[in-house]
C-alpha cells in the first residue's frame, strides 16, 4: 500500500500465518479507506498510465478524485488509523496485539507501537519503511539497484549468462528506443483473453519491470522478457504490464493512498540538483516523483502526529524482515528503522524480493517469535538454504 486491504493481502498469504493461527486469533483490519472500511476509490483515467502525461492532466484527475471521495481525506492518515486499531483492540477485549505489518503496513505498526506501547506484545516488520524516511526520491534509485542485482545475478549464472550475454545493454537499448518511439502492441489480455492494443513506451516498460522485480518468481522471468522485447517480441512484456497495472489499480484505494502520501511523504521530500541528475539515470527516472509532487500540490493535508517522522524507540521485541533483492524497501531501510529499537533482530533473505513472510522457513521463524515474544534463540540457519527461483531460459521454464 498504502491503499490495499489487509483482508485482500491475507487471502493470498494465509499459509504464512497458519502456524500462528493454530494457537492464536488472527485479526484482520482493513485500514480506514481500504477494503470494507469505507474504501476511498477514485476512477483513474487510462491517460495517466500513458507515456506522456502533462501536469494539467494530473491536476485535473486529482481534483476529480478529491471531489468524488465520499469522506474528508484529511482523516485517512496513519495517525488516525492507529487510533482505530486501538479502539478495535478494546472493543474485542484483547489485552495486547502481536502486530504484523508489511511494506506501508510497517509504518502503521511502528506508529501503533509508539502511541500504544502497552497494547503491543510483539511486532513483525516485513519490508520495512523507516519512519524518518520520506518515500519518493529513492523509489527510482532502489528499483535501479534491484535491477542491477538481477543483471549481476544473471551474469554470475553460467546458464543465464550463456542465454542472455548482453542483458544489461539490451535493456538500455530497449528503454532508449521505446522512450523516443512508443509502439502499439496487440496482445491477448492475460486474464480475460480479449484482444487489446497497448501503447507501450518507456514508462510502460519501467512500470512492468518495476512490478515484476517485487517477487522472486517474477524476477526469474525478467531476463527472458527483456531479451524477447529487445529482440522485437514485445507481447510478453506488454501483457505483463497490462496485468500488473490493472491488478495494482484494482488493489489500491487511490484516495486513501494519496491521503497518506500527500501528508506523510511528499511534504518532507527534498531533492538536490545532483540527486535529480542521478534519478534521471535510472530506468524509472523522475516521473514518479514529479507526478506525486504535482498531485499532492492540491491534495488536502491530513492529520500527522508531531513525533511521526522520528525513529521508533522501544524495548518491545521487534523482528525485522528484508529481502536483499527488494526494489522498494531494501535491507538498509530496516537498519534505519532499527536505530532506536533496543530489542530487535533483522533477518535478510538472499535473492528474495518484497515481503518475506511466505518465503521458505520464515513462517516457522515468525511462529517461534510470536510464541516466545523474544528475538533470542530463534533458529534462523534455515535462511541460508532458502530457495530462489532460477531464471527462465525460455518460456518452458528454468533449465533442470
N, C-alpha and C positions, 0 to 999 in steps of 0.2 A: 504493500500500500504506500501511502495512506489511501483508503477508499475501498479496500477489499473486505468482505465479510469473513469473520472468523469461522462461521459455520461452513462457508464455501471452501475455505482452506482446509478445514478439518476433514471434510468429506473425502478429500484426495489424500490426506496424510494420516488417517486414523490409525493405521497399523503401527506407526512410530510410537504411539502412546498406549498401545494395548497392554504392555506390561504394567504401566502405571495404573491403567483403568481397572485392573483386576482387584485392586485393593482401595482405590480412591474414586471419588466422583470426578468427572471431567465437566467443568463449567465452561460453556462456550458463550462468549459475549460478542454479539455484533455491535461494534462501537457505534455510538450515535452517528447517523449519517450513512450507515452501510447496511447491506442486507435487509433484515427485517426490523431494523431500528431506524425508521424514518429515512430511508435511503435518499441521499441528495444527488440524484442523477441529473445530468444535462445531456441533451442531444447535441453531439459534436458533429459539425459539418465534415463531410468527406474531404472538403478542400483543405482542411487543416492538416491532413496527413500527406498532402502533396509536396512536391519537390520545392516549390517556391511559394511562400505564404507571406503576405505583407503584414506590417504592423496594424494597418487598418482592418484587415480581416480578423486578426487575433483579437483586437479590441472589440470589434462588433460581436464576435462569438462570445467573448467574455461577458459583455453587457447582457446579451441574450440569456446566457447561463444564469447570471445573478438574478435577473428579472423573473426567470422561470422557477426558481427554487421555492419550495413550499414553506421554508423556515429561514430565519435570520442566520446566515452563515458565520456570523461572529461567535456563535456559541457552539461550534462544532470542532473546537481545537482539542489538543491533548490535555490541556489544563482543566478543561471542563469534563472530558471523558473519564479522567481518573476519579472524579467525584461520583460519576455514575457507577464506576466499578466498586467503590467503597459502599455506596448505597445498596448495591446488589448484594454484596457480602453480608451486610447487616440484615437485609430482608430475607436472605436464605438461611441465616443463622450459623454461618461458618465462623469459627474463631479466627482462622487465618487462611490465606490462599498460598499455594505454591504457584508462582506466576511463570508462564511461558510466553515469550514474545519473539516473533521473527521479523526481521527487517524493520520497517517502521514500528512494528509492534514492540521492538526492544526499547524504543523511545518511550512508549506508553508504560512499559514495565518499569523502567528506571524512574519515571516521574511518579508512578504509583508508590514505589518503594521509598522514594524521597518524602512524599507527602503523608503516607500512611505506613510507616515502618512497623508499627505494632500489628498491622493487619497482614504482614508478609512472613511466611516461614522460610521460603527459598525462592530463588529467581534463576531461570534459564534464559539466556540471551543468545539468540541464534541469528547470525548475520547481523552484527552489532552496528548500530548507529550511535556514536557518542554524542551526548547532549550538547557539547560545546561546538560541534561541527554544524555548519550551515550547508546542507546538501545543495548542490548546484554546480559550482565550478569544477568539482572533482569527478562528476559523473562521466564526462568525456575522457578525462585522463585515466581514470581507473578502468574504464572499458577498453581503452587502448592498451593499458598494461596487461589486462587479462588476455586480449587477443594476441599480444606479443608472446605471452606464455604459451598459448596454444601453438603458435608458429614454432616456437623453440621446441616444444614437446614433439611436434611432428618431425622436425629436423633431427631430433635425437632418436627417433624410432626408425630403424632400418627400413621396415615395410612402408611406413608413411612417407619417408623421405624419398624412397625409390619411386613411389607412385606420384608424389607431388613435390618434385625437387625445387620448384620455383614458386612456392605457395605465397610467400610474402610479396614478391614482386608482381605476381598475378593479381593479388588483391589490390595493390596500389594502382596498377594499370586499370583494373576494372572500375575502381572508385573514381578515378580521374575521368574515365570515358563516360560513365553514367552521370557524373556531375555536370558535364558540358552538354551531353546529348542523351536525355532520358529516352527510354524506349517503351513502346506498347507491347505488353506480353499477354498472350492469350493462354489462360490456364483453366483447368477444371478445378473448381473450388474444392479444397481438400476435405471439407466437411459435407457440403451439400451436393458436390459433383456437378453443379451448374457451371456452364461455360461462362467465364468472365474475362474482361480485359483489364489489366492492371498497368497503370502508368508507373514505370519503375525507373527511378533515378538514384542519385547519390544518397538522399535522405532515406529512401525506402531500403536501400542496401544497408545503410547504417542501422536502421531500425530492426531489420531482420537479424543481422549479425549480433547486435547487442542482446536481443532476447534469446537467441539460440545459445549464447555463451553463459546463460544463467545455470544450466543444468548439465551434469556430466554426460547424460545420454545424448543431448542435442549438441554438446561440444564435439562429440565423436563424429557428427555429421558435417561439421563446418569445413574441414579441408576439402572434402568431396564436393560440397555445394559451391564453395568458392571456385574450385578448379573448373567445374562444369559451367558456371556462369562466365568465367573468364574465357572459356573456350566457345562461348556463344549460346550455350543452353541455359537460359535464364529462368526457365519454367520452374524447376525445383525450388530455387531461391525465392522467386516471386510467390509461389504457393505458400512457402513458409511465412513470408511477410504477411500475406493475406490472412492466414490462420492465426498467427500470433498477435497481430494488431487488432483483429476483431475480438479475440478472446480477452485481450487486455482491456479493450474498451468495454466489453460486457462485464468484466470482473470489477472494474473500478468505478465508484461513485465520484464523478469528477467534481461535483460541488463540494463534497467533503474533502477530497484530495486538495483542491485549491484553498479551502479554508485553513488547512494545516500548513501547506507550503507557503502561502502568502502571509502567514503570521509568524511561523517558526523558522523559516529558512531564508527566503528572499530578502527580507529587511536587514539581514545580517551578512549578506554577501558583499565582499569587496574584492574586486579583481583588478590587479595592476596591469599595465600595458604589456609587460613581459609575459604575464600569465595568460593573457588573451592570445598572444602570439603562439604560446605553447598549445592552447586549446585548438587553434587553427591547424595545428599539425596532426591532430588526432583524426580518426576516421569519422567521428561524430561531428567534430567542430564545435563552434559556439552556439549552434542553432537552438539546442535545448535550453541553455542558459538565457539566451535572448528572448525566447518565447515565454519562459517563466517570468522574466522581468517585465515584459510588456503586459502580460495578462494580469500580473499582481499589481501593476501600477494603478488599476482602478478597482481592485478587489477589496471589500471591506476588511479592515484589520480586526482580528479577533482577540479573545481573552488569552493572556500569557502570564504565567506566574513569574514573579520577579527573579527567582533563582533558577528558572527553567534552563538557561544555557550554561549552567555550571555543572562540572562532573559530579556524578552521584558519589557521595561519601557515606559509606555504611559498613557495618560489620556483619551484615546479613550474608549468608552463604550464596555466592553467585557463580554459576557455571556459564562460561562464555564459549561459544562455538563458532568457528570460522572455516571456510574453505579457501585454500590458497589460490584457487582459480576464480574466485568470486569477482565478478566485474563491477559490483556496486558497493559492497561492504567488505573490503579486504581485511585480512587479519590485523593490519595496522590500526584499523578503526577500533577493534576490540581492545587493543593495548591502550589507546587513548581513553576509552571508557573506563578501563580498569585502574587508572592512575590513583584514584582515591578509594578503590574497593579493597577493604582490609582482609577480606576472607573469600578470595576468588581463585578460580583456576581457568585458564584459557587453553582450549583444545583446538588443534588445526588439522583439517583433513587434507591429505595430499591429492592433488588433481580433482578436488571437489569444488562445486560451484556455490550457488546462493541457497542456503538452507541445508543444515546438516542433520536435522532430526531423523529423517528416514534412512540415512546412509549407513549401511553395514551394521556395525555393533553399537552405533550411537544410541539407539533405543534402549539397549541394556544399560549403557552408562547413565542415561537420563533417569532410568528407573531406579538404579542404585543411589543416585544423587538425591532423588526425591524421597526415597525410603529413609535415608540417613540424615538428610538436610546438612550434608557435610561434603566439602571438596576433598577431604583427606581419604586416602586408601581407595580411591576409585581405580578400578582395573582398566587402564587405557592402552595396554600393549596391543590390543586388537586393532587400533587405528593404523598401525604400521602395515597391517595386512589388508587394508581397505581396498575394495575393488574399484577400479576406474575403467569405464567402458573404453575398449580400444577404438582407434579411429576406423571409420568405414573406408575401405579402399574402393568399393563400388557399391551399387545400390542393393546388392545381396547381403552386405554386412561386412564386419571385420574379417580379416583372414583368420584361419583356425589357429 
